Amino acid sequence: KHTKPLNVIIMELNWDNAKIWQEKANEKKEIFDEPKWQWDCNFKLDFDGSLLRISSRFYPPHKNAGNWWEGYTAVLFLGKEIFKKEFKFDTLDELKTEVEKFTKHYSQSVKSRLI
């Protein structure tokens, strides 16, 4: 662990200190893909990550008790599930169409509330 405060580390800006600063700045971030600090080329500083994420899992007919595709799509906010929708269709094409329609509708709904 580094004991110098972040402002002291950054005053002596070089790649070694930049890496130390980045590690300290992100050490309390625990959520996968949470926005994190990262140095880009020429010491440009980025703060990037996802707030919302889609996670899905679908099982083919031979993995379940019937002759259909089934599974779910979950919406996560900062790594925590906030909504889950289950799907069950006879064909892979039907599954694809409906899952993509759902995610497009959900993304438009979220976007309309933010604007």
C-alpha positions as CSV (number, residue, x, y, z in Angstrom):
1,K,0.0,0.0,0.0
2,H,1.0,3.5,-0.7
3,T,1.1,5.9,2.2
4,K,1.5,9.3,0.5
5,P,-1.8,11.3,0.1
6,L,-3.1,11.4,-3.5
7,N,-2.3,15.2,-3.9
8,V,1.4,14.6,-3.1
9,I,1.6,11.7,-5.5
10,I,0.1,13.7,-8.4
11,M,2.4,16.7,-7.8
12,E,5.3,14.6,-9.1
13,L,3.6,13.4,-12.2
14,N,5.3,10.6,-14.0
15,W,4.0,7.1,-15.1
16,D,5.0,5.4,-11.8
17,N,3.2,8.0,-9.7
18,A,0.3,8.1,-12.1
19,K,-0.1,4.3,-11.6
20,I,0.1,4.7,-7.8
21,W,-2.5,7.5,-7.9
22,Q,-4.8,5.4,-10.1
23,E,-4.6,2.4,-7.7
24,K,-5.3,4.5,-4.6
25,A,-8.2,6.4,-6.4
26,N,-9.8,3.1,-7.3
27,E,-9.1,1.0,-4.2
28,K,-12.6,1.3,-2.6
29,K,-14.4,0.5,-5.9
30,E,-15.9,-3.0,-5.6
31,I,-18.5,-3.2,-8.2
32,F,-17.6,-4.8,-11.6
33,D,-17.5,-2.1,-14.3
34,E,-18.2,0.7,-11.8
35,P,-16.7,3.9,-13.2
36,K,-13.0,4.0,-12.4
37,W,-10.1,6.4,-12.8
38,Q,-7.5,5.5,-15.5
39,W,-4.6,7.4,-17.1
40,D,-4.6,7.5,-20.9
41,C,-1.7,8.5,-23.1
42,N,0.0,11.9,-22.4
43,F,-1.4,11.9,-18.9
44,K,-5.0,12.4,-19.9
45,L,-7.2,11.2,-17.1
46,D,-10.4,9.2,-17.7
47,F,-13.3,8.3,-15.4
48,D,-15.2,5.5,-17.3
49,G,-17.5,2.7,-16.5
50,S,-21.1,1.5,-16.7
51,L,-24.1,2.6,-14.6
52,L,-26.6,0.2,-16.2
53,R,-25.7,-3.2,-17.6
54,I,-27.7,-6.1,-19.2
55,S,-26.8,-9.7,-18.1
56,S,-28.6,-12.6,-19.7
57,R,-28.5,-16.4,-19.6
58,F,-30.4,-18.8,-21.9
59,Y,-30.6,-22.6,-22.0
60,P,-31.1,-24.6,-25.2
61,P,-33.8,-27.3,-25.4
62,H,-31.6,-30.2,-24.4
63,K,-30.7,-28.5,-21.1
64,N,-34.2,-28.2,-19.7
65,A,-37.4,-30.3,-19.4
66,G,-39.0,-29.2,-22.6
67,N,-38.4,-28.4,-26.2
68,W,-37.9,-24.7,-26.0
69,W,-35.3,-22.0,-25.2
70,E,-35.6,-20.4,-21.8
71,G,-33.8,-18.0,-19.6
72,Y,-33.7,-14.5,-18.4
73,T,-32.4,-11.0,-19.0
74,A,-31.5,-9.0,-15.9
75,V,-30.9,-5.2,-15.7
76,L,-28.2,-4.2,-13.2
77,F,-27.5,-0.8,-11.8
78,L,-24.0,-0.4,-10.5
79,G,-23.7,-4.2,-10.2
80,K,-27.0,-4.8,-8.4
81,E,-30.0,-6.4,-10.1
82,I,-32.9,-4.0,-10.3
83,F,-35.1,-5.9,-12.8
84,K,-35.3,-9.4,-14.3
85,K,-37.5,-10.7,-17.1
86,E,-37.8,-14.4,-18.0
87,F,-38.2,-15.6,-21.6
88,K,-39.3,-18.9,-23.1
89,F,-39.6,-19.5,-26.9
90,D,-39.7,-22.5,-29.2
91,T,-37.0,-21.2,-31.6
92,L,-33.7,-19.4,-31.2
93,D,-34.9,-16.7,-33.7
94,E,-38.0,-16.0,-31.6
95,L,-35.8,-15.7,-28.5
96,K,-33.4,-13.3,-30.2
97,T,-36.2,-11.1,-31.5
98,E,-38.0,-10.8,-28.2
99,V,-34.8,-10.3,-26.1
100,E,-33.6,-7.6,-28.4
101,K,-37.0,-6.0,-28.5
102,F,-37.2,-6.0,-24.7
103,T,-33.7,-4.5,-24.3
104,K,-34.4,-1.8,-26.9
105,H,-37.7,-0.9,-25.2
106,Y,-36.0,-0.8,-21.7
107,S,-33.1,1.3,-23.0
108,Q,-35.6,3.8,-24.6
109,S,-37.6,3.9,-21.4
110,V,-34.5,4.7,-19.2
111,K,-33.3,7.2,-21.7
112,S,-36.6,9.1,-21.8
113,R,-36.5,9.4,-18.0
114,L,-33.0,10.9,-18.0
115,I,-33.5,13.5,-20.7
